[in-house]
């Protein structure tokens, strides 16, 4: 029986992250929500997982699933972990809510060999149309909040994040772009709803 295939997550971004993580990895999920992705990694990849989540109700749901998840702020919750404690650190769909982006990614790469970053693309063409022609803050499938109740404090595009990685000396191992109907390979900054980047520290001399 191929357990990895049989337990593939339904969400497109979760599927990308699931496939990127090798079996039996040590995984930390920052902002893990109710633990759907972690549950899939435990069952399908036999991963050793932990999570950090701010919302108390979500933490309770994780505990009900038998997951090791701690309630805390991802901007301060990594300081207690030693260097190299994990193979992969997941930062999915919460980068746009982080105020100290540099610090969180640097800390993630300190405690993990790789960091997997997923975020909504604010430069998606429908968002551009809503803002440019409609004169209103965008609301799309990946940006479902109205301007007055959004948790987002950052508004980044795929191009923005690529430039960030270049400026900060981060090595992009792989990148994946997700549209309304599947993977996007053509002009992702315009046509992708979400992006997933797998990052590592750039080695000295490279």
Secondary structure as UniProt FT lines:
FT   HELIX           3..6
FT   HELIX           12..20
FT   TURN            23..24
FT   STRAND          26..30
FT   TURN            33..34
FT   HELIX           36..45
FT   STRAND          48..53
FT   HELIX           56..64
FT   TURN            65..66
FT   STRAND          69..71
FT   TURN            74..80
FT   TURN            83..84
FT   STRAND          86..92
FT   HELIX           95..97
FT   HELIX           101..111
FT   STRAND          112..120
FT   TURN            122..123
FT   HELIX           125..132
FT   TURN            147..149
FT   HELIX           158..168
FT   STRAND          170..179
FT   TURN            180..181
FT   STRAND          182..183
FT   HELIX           188..191
FT   STRAND          194..201
FT   TURN            204..205
//
